[in-house]
Amino acid sequence: MSRNDLLSPLRLGALDLPNRVIMAPMTRSRAGKGDVPTAATAEYYVQRATAGLLITEGTQVSQQGQGYAYTPGIHTDDQVAGWRRVVDAVHEAGGRIAPQLWHVGRLSHPVLQPGGGLPVAPSAIKPDGKAFTPQGMLDYVTPRALETDEIAGIVADFARAAENARAAGFDAVELHGANGYLIDQFIRSGSNQRTDRYGGSVENRNRFMLEVVAAVTDVLGPGRVGIRFSPNGAYHNMSDNDPAATFSYAVEQLNRFDLAFLHIIEPLADDHQMSPPPGATRVAGLLRGLFKGPLILNGGITREMGDRLIAEGAADAIAFGVPYIANPDLVERFRRKAPLAQADRATFYGGDERGYLDYPVLEQAA
Ligand SMILES: Cc1cc2nc3c(=O)[nH]c(=O)nc-3n(C[C@H](O)[C@H](O)[C@H](O)COP(=O)(O)O)c2cc1C
């Protein structure tokens, strides 16, 4: 039997991928009026359509779920129509694409909220830092703790977003359960001090996540829903008193749903911005053993490391973030073992086509 590597095909849930190079979800804050994806959005993903799977930038499931200026939504008719044009263009180019369904929870600001209200969260704990709003960078505020009977409404927002994703023609969806956003805020003990059935025990803290997964898989069926976690990530003031126990339970429960994939951010190197804090127990290997479906790993992974992780069976596929910004033809560069272009951080978020559509492919660069 031949050894698998990044360029081997993979069955990922209901999808057949020509390779195991996944584009990681990346917010670029360039949506148009009404937070609608534009022709430039379509061009950006088409340029990268040779990926095994494109996972889009975080896409808010509701107005309440938005935390950054100019991020696309998937809750209005115009947004769904905009995504339909993106998906059609990617399919035309031979690619596969899944939106990342996102609710930011406390990582928002009243200027982005319906009626100027407070952002919502499991508990009224203010994150450090500032929100990127249409009025500039504004300090985060103390969020409002959700009432128990409001939670079903947010689960319904995720289900509606999944219906909209299907209407737009997407191949699958990824639920954003990582990086300190709403699902992660419920799961981890540092941001969840609830005393109702959504807080306290590991079972209770995972309840919201599992309700969202149940609702979204009900809409999309088997093999079309994935979920992303960052079990050890400290980003956005996140912490958990026992990540191994918390996420082992999460993953064991997820085995009931026939998911397309589990996507874990846990960089191997200590100097990556998303690396676990010093001394933290790494859990990706543990979760690999518990999860019955395909595993995508992410975080500072190079071609050489990716090939090795796949050959060793530590992952089925690898997601690449920053490398995909500057290398639209990342798969071809891997095939040729060609050098990678470096991304310009100044143009990561917001702005125009510079740093978005103008990174050349190899022939153009030569
Ligand atoms: C500009 C930028 C935007 C990002 N936006 C998102 C996002 O919307 N959703 C998400 O889950 N992760 C987001 N991330 C994290 C990436 O998906 C990825 O986890 C991170 O870049 C580490 O992978 P890498 O070392 O291959 O870049 C973002 C990263 C960058 C650089």
The ligand as a Tripos MOL2 file, in Angstrom:
@<TRIPOS>MOLECULE
LIG
   31    33     1     0     0
SMALL
NO_CHARGES

@<TRIPOS>ATOM
      1 C1         -6.1930   36.9030    8.6690 C.3       1 LIG1
      2 C2         -6.6710   35.7280    9.4920 C.ar      1 LIG1
      3 C3         -8.0240   35.5660    9.7160 C.ar      1 LIG1
      4 C4         -8.5000   34.4590   10.4320 C.ar      1 LIG1
      5 N1         -9.8550   34.2720   10.5810 N.ar      1 LIG1
      6 C5        -10.3340   33.1200   11.1160 C.ar      1 LIG1
      7 C6        -11.7180   32.8270   11.0900 C.ar      1 LIG1
      8 O1        -12.5650   33.5780   10.5670 O.2       1 LIG1
      9 N2        -12.1220   31.6440   11.6450 N.ar      1 LIG1
     10 C7        -11.2330   30.7680   12.2260 C.ar      1 LIG1
     11 O2        -11.6480   29.7180   12.7230 O.2       1 LIG1
     12 N3         -9.9030   31.0260   12.2440 N.ar      1 LIG1
     13 C8         -9.4390   32.1610   11.6810 C.ar      1 LIG1
     14 N4         -8.0850   32.3700   11.6210 N.ar      1 LIG1
     15 C9         -7.1540   31.3340   12.1000 C.3       1 LIG1
     16 C10        -6.7020   30.4370   10.9330 C.3       1 LIG1
     17 O3         -7.7840   29.6750   10.4240 O.3       1 LIG1
     18 C11        -5.6080   29.4520   11.4060 C.3       1 LIG1
     19 O4         -6.1050   28.7000   12.4840 O.3       1 LIG1
     20 C12        -4.3230   30.1640   11.8270 C.3       1 LIG1
     21 O5         -3.9150   31.1090   10.8450 O.3       1 LIG1
     22 C13        -3.2010   29.1430   12.0700 C.3       1 LIG1
     23 O6         -2.9250   28.4060   10.8930 O.3       1 LIG1
     24 P1         -1.6150   28.7390    9.9990 P.3       1 LIG1
     25 O7         -0.4260   28.6690   10.9260 O.co2     1 LIG1
     26 O8         -1.5990   27.7380    8.8980 O.co2     1 LIG1
     27 O9         -1.8050   30.1810    9.4930 O.co2     1 LIG1
     28 C14        -7.5860   33.5090   10.9520 C.ar      1 LIG1
     29 C15        -6.2130   33.6980   10.7410 C.ar      1 LIG1
     30 C16        -5.7480   34.7810   10.0150 C.ar      1 LIG1
     31 C17        -4.2840   34.9280    9.7560 C.3       1 LIG1
@<TRIPOS>BOND
     1     1     2 1
     2     2     3 ar
     3     2    30 ar
     4     3     4 ar
     5     4     5 ar
     6     4    28 ar
     7     5     6 ar
     8     6     7 ar
     9     6    13 1
    10     7     8 2
    11     7     9 ar
    12     9    10 ar
    13    10    11 2
    14    10    12 ar
    15    12    13 ar
    16    13    14 ar
    17    14    15 1
    18    14    28 ar
    19    15    16 1
    20    16    17 1
    21    16    18 1
    22    18    19 1
    23    18    20 1
    24    20    21 1
    25    20    22 1
    26    22    23 1
    27    23    24 1
    28    24    25 2
    29    24    26 1
    30    24    27 1
    31    28    29 ar
    32    29    30 ar
    33    30    31 1
@<TRIPOS>SUBSTRUCTURE
     1 LIG1         1 GROUP 0 **** ****
